[in-house]
Every structure is written in C-alpha cells, then in structure tokens.
Amino acid sequence: MTPKTISSSDRVLHQQVLGSRRLSNYFWATVVSLGATGFVLAGLSSYLHKNLLPFADPTQLIFFPQGLVMGLYGTAGILLALYLWMMIFLDVGGGYNEFNKETGFVKIFRWGFPGKNRTIEISSRTEDVQSVRVEIQEGLNPKRALYLRIKGRRDIPLTRVGQPLSLSELENQGAALARFLGVPLEGL
C-alpha cells in the first residue's frame, strides 16, 4: 500500500500499490545501461583499433583476452539492463487493493511476469475477511508488511515488495484498514 489511498466514499476504499516503477529501479537500470554500454564500446574499440569512447582510449587494450572479456561483460550488462527496463515497463508488482462495502467484495489486483498468468486477481467476499495481520521482522533484511487473512485461503500480502514501510505508517494503514473492514488487527 502507498499513501495514494483513494476513497470515493465511506463505502469504497481503493489503494494503489507501487510495483517496479520506483525511482531506485530507474536509477539502477540507467546505471547498468551506461556501464554496460561503456564495456561493449571498450571491447569493440580494442577489436577495431578505433576509439569509440570519448573519455578513454581502449584501443591500447589487447583484444584477446582483455577486449573480449570487456565485450562479454558489456553484453551481460546489456541483458541485465534490458531485464530491468522490461520490469519497469511492465510494472511487475504494481496494482491496487479495493475494498468495496457496496458490492461486498474485496479485490486484490497485481501485474505479474509476462505469460498466461500476467494478471493476478484475487477476489473474496468482505464477510470472509477474518483479520488484518501485521508482520514485522527486524535485522539485516527487515520486513514490515500487511496481510489480509481470509477464511480458507493463505494470507494475502497487501503492501509493496522492496522498501519496508515505517512502523508508524504500517500501524496507521493497518489500523485504518481493520477499522474500515470491521475486523481485528493482529500482530501488534
């Protein structure tokens, strides 16, 4: 969940979930793209004996093995950059949570990886919601997330993957959602 909570009325709660289109992903995709392009150009420069880089002179490199290895590293980097840009373009993990008292349904929607299961959509009746669960794990890899506990199903994650929410934000969002659905808040 993000601060982009849109409530059209007291009966509908719509929350946008940020996926791969985060600022950090744009930054790393750009850095990897530039670095990989530099490595490929350095490898090509050593092969062609023509300087293709304005800030260095890789023509002094011997093609075998240095130029070849730099070209291979650059190729691997370009493949990684393509993967990162595709994840950003497809917005993997992005979607929304909708809690609708008018229709009596909860709808969780996420974009997934390309293929036959590209869209992930979970729908359930609001009366089947048992609670909102908060999970907090501290340490080297902290995890702070909200889950929706529904009868006969596994717990459904409601928060974005990646950057953990602050404790106060997590507590406020969990309490607001539990209050809206009229269910208990577990885990605090």
Salt bridges, closest charged atoms under 4 A:
GLU98 OE1 - HIS14 ND1 3.35
GLU121 OE2 - LYS107 NZ 3.13
GLU127 OE2 - ARG125 NE 2.67
GLU135 OE1 - ARG133 NH1 3.26
GLU135 OE2 - LYS143 NZ 3.39
GLU138 OE1 - ARG144 NH2 3.22
ASP155 OD2 - ARG133 NE 2.76
ASP155 OD2 - ARG149 NH2 3.05
GLU186 OE1 - ARG149 NH1 2.78
